[in-house]
Amino acid sequence: MKNTFFNNVIFLATCAFFITSCTEVIDIDLNSSDPEIVIEGNISNNGESAVVKITESINFDESNDFTNVENALVTLNDDMGNSEILVEMSPGIYSSNSLIGTIGNTYFLIVEAKGNTLTSQSIIPNRVAFDSLIIEESTEDGFGFGGSSDNSLSYNITVSYKD
């Protein structure tokens, strides 16, 4: 009986310790940052022009209405010696007129905006050939298609490739 009483006292003391020990309120200031320049650039080998979108970041509690950065100097170069200054098509949207992406080339982006110079580089990687596609019927959750009226029928799709 003594042992059970002692165990109960220890259990209650431990519970009281954990219940009362976590009472500090942590206040995180999410609104103290100055706007930063955000750059989203896309170049691909699909025949379309390269496009760069430049905006400014906002505070956490603001709506997602980002300010476009206008009148930036946006330069796109590649490792083959080609270079182009992108044209501002609409506020904050800059587009290439002639530079089209090529697989295996490295591209360098230089943006001068609001007194800052930002740079980046990217490579369009080689295509990865896909070896095989395996479609297996499954009764587990998977991707359903084929117009089956049986809701429990689904398929598992596996793509095999070497990268």
C-alpha positions as CSV (number, residue, x, y, z in Angstrom):
1,M,0.0,0.0,0.0
2,K,2.9,2.3,0.8
3,N,4.4,1.8,-2.5
4,T,1.2,2.6,-4.4
5,F,0.7,5.8,-2.4
6,F,4.3,6.8,-3.0
7,N,3.9,6.2,-6.8
8,N,0.7,8.3,-6.9
9,V,2.5,11.2,-5.1
10,I,5.4,11.1,-7.5
11,F,3.0,11.0,-10.5
12,L,0.9,14.0,-9.3
13,A,4.1,16.0,-8.5
14,T,5.4,15.3,-12.0
15,C,2.1,16.3,-13.6
16,A,2.0,19.5,-11.5
17,F,5.5,20.4,-12.6
18,F,4.8,20.0,-16.3
19,I,1.5,21.8,-16.1
20,T,2.9,24.9,-14.3
21,S,6.4,25.0,-16.0
22,C,5.3,26.1,-19.5
23,T,3.6,29.5,-18.9
24,E,5.9,31.9,-20.7
25,V,4.3,33.7,-23.7
26,I,6.5,34.1,-26.7
27,D,5.9,37.2,-28.7
28,I,7.3,37.1,-32.3
29,D,7.6,40.4,-34.2
30,L,6.7,39.5,-37.7
31,N,6.3,43.0,-39.0
32,S,9.7,44.5,-38.5
33,S,11.3,43.8,-41.9
34,D,12.0,46.3,-44.6
35,P,10.9,45.4,-48.2
36,E,13.4,43.2,-50.1
37,I,13.6,42.8,-53.8
38,V,12.2,39.4,-55.0
39,I,13.2,38.1,-58.5
40,E,11.5,35.3,-60.4
41,G,13.2,34.4,-63.6
42,N,12.2,31.8,-66.2
43,I,14.2,30.6,-69.2
44,S,13.5,27.4,-71.1
45,N,14.3,25.7,-74.3
46,N,10.6,25.6,-75.5
47,G,11.1,28.5,-77.9
48,E,9.5,31.2,-75.6
49,S,11.2,34.3,-74.5
50,A,12.9,34.6,-71.1
51,V,10.8,36.4,-68.6
52,V,11.8,38.1,-65.3
53,K,9.3,39.3,-62.7
54,I,10.6,41.7,-60.0
55,T,8.6,42.6,-56.9
56,E,9.2,43.7,-53.3
57,S,8.5,41.5,-50.3
58,I,5.8,42.5,-47.8
59,N,5.2,41.9,-44.1
60,F,3.6,38.8,-42.8
61,D,0.2,40.3,-41.9
62,E,-0.3,42.3,-45.2
63,S,-2.4,41.1,-48.1
64,N,-0.5,39.4,-50.9
65,D,-0.5,42.5,-53.1
66,F,3.2,42.7,-54.0
67,T,4.6,46.0,-55.3
68,N,6.2,45.6,-58.8
69,V,9.7,47.0,-59.2
70,E,9.7,49.3,-62.3
71,N,12.6,50.8,-64.3
72,A,15.1,48.1,-63.4
73,L,18.1,47.3,-65.6
74,V,17.8,43.6,-66.3
75,T,20.6,41.9,-68.3
76,L,20.7,38.3,-69.4
77,N,23.9,36.7,-70.7
78,D,24.8,33.2,-71.6
79,D,28.1,31.3,-71.7
80,M,28.2,31.4,-75.5
81,G,28.8,35.2,-75.5
82,N,25.2,36.3,-76.1
83,S,23.8,39.2,-74.1
84,E,20.6,41.1,-74.0
85,I,19.0,43.9,-71.9
86,L,15.4,42.8,-71.2
87,V,12.5,45.1,-72.0
88,E,9.9,46.1,-69.4
89,M,6.7,44.8,-71.0
90,S,4.5,45.9,-68.0
91,P,5.3,47.2,-64.5
92,G,7.8,44.7,-63.0
93,I,7.7,42.2,-65.9
94,Y,10.8,42.1,-68.2
95,S,11.1,40.0,-71.3
96,S,13.8,38.9,-73.8
97,N,13.4,39.8,-77.5
98,S,15.9,37.4,-78.9
99,L,17.7,35.2,-76.3
100,I,16.1,31.7,-76.2
101,G,17.2,29.0,-73.8
102,T,19.4,26.1,-75.0
103,I,19.9,22.8,-73.2
104,G,23.4,22.7,-71.6
105,N,24.0,26.5,-71.6
106,T,24.6,28.5,-68.5
107,Y,22.7,31.8,-68.1
108,F,23.7,34.8,-66.0
109,L,21.1,37.3,-64.7
110,I,22.1,40.8,-63.5
111,V,19.4,43.0,-62.1
112,E,20.0,46.6,-61.0
113,A,17.1,48.0,-59.1
114,K,16.5,50.5,-56.3
115,G,20.3,51.0,-55.8
116,N,21.0,47.2,-55.5
117,T,22.7,44.9,-57.9
118,L,21.6,41.3,-57.7
119,T,23.1,38.4,-59.7
120,S,22.3,34.8,-60.3
121,Q,23.1,32.0,-62.7
122,S,21.4,28.8,-63.9
123,I,22.0,26.0,-66.3
124,I,19.3,24.3,-68.4
125,P,20.1,20.7,-67.7
126,N,20.1,17.9,-70.3
127,R,16.9,16.1,-70.8
128,V,16.5,12.9,-68.8
129,A,15.4,10.0,-71.0
130,F,12.7,7.9,-69.5
131,D,13.2,4.1,-69.7
132,S,9.8,2.7,-68.9
133,L,6.3,3.4,-67.6
134,I,4.6,0.8,-65.4
135,I,0.9,1.0,-64.7
136,E,-0.4,-1.4,-62.0
137,E,-4.0,-1.9,-60.9
138,S,-4.3,-1.4,-57.1
139,T,-7.0,-1.5,-54.5
140,E,-5.1,1.0,-52.3
141,D,-5.2,4.7,-52.7
142,G,-3.6,5.7,-56.0
143,F,-4.4,7.7,-59.1
144,G,-7.7,6.7,-60.6
145,F,-8.5,7.0,-64.3
146,G,-10.2,5.2,-67.1
147,G,-13.8,6.0,-66.4
148,S,-14.3,3.1,-64.0
149,S,-17.5,3.2,-62.0
150,D,-15.9,1.2,-59.2
151,N,-14.5,3.8,-56.8
152,S,-12.2,1.3,-55.1
153,L,-10.2,0.7,-58.3
154,S,-7.1,2.8,-58.8
155,Y,-3.7,2.5,-60.5
156,N,-0.1,3.0,-59.3
157,I,2.1,4.6,-61.9
158,T,5.8,4.2,-61.8
159,V,8.3,6.0,-64.1
160,S,11.8,4.5,-64.5
161,Y,14.7,6.6,-65.6
162,K,18.5,7.2,-65.1
163,D,19.6,10.7,-64.2
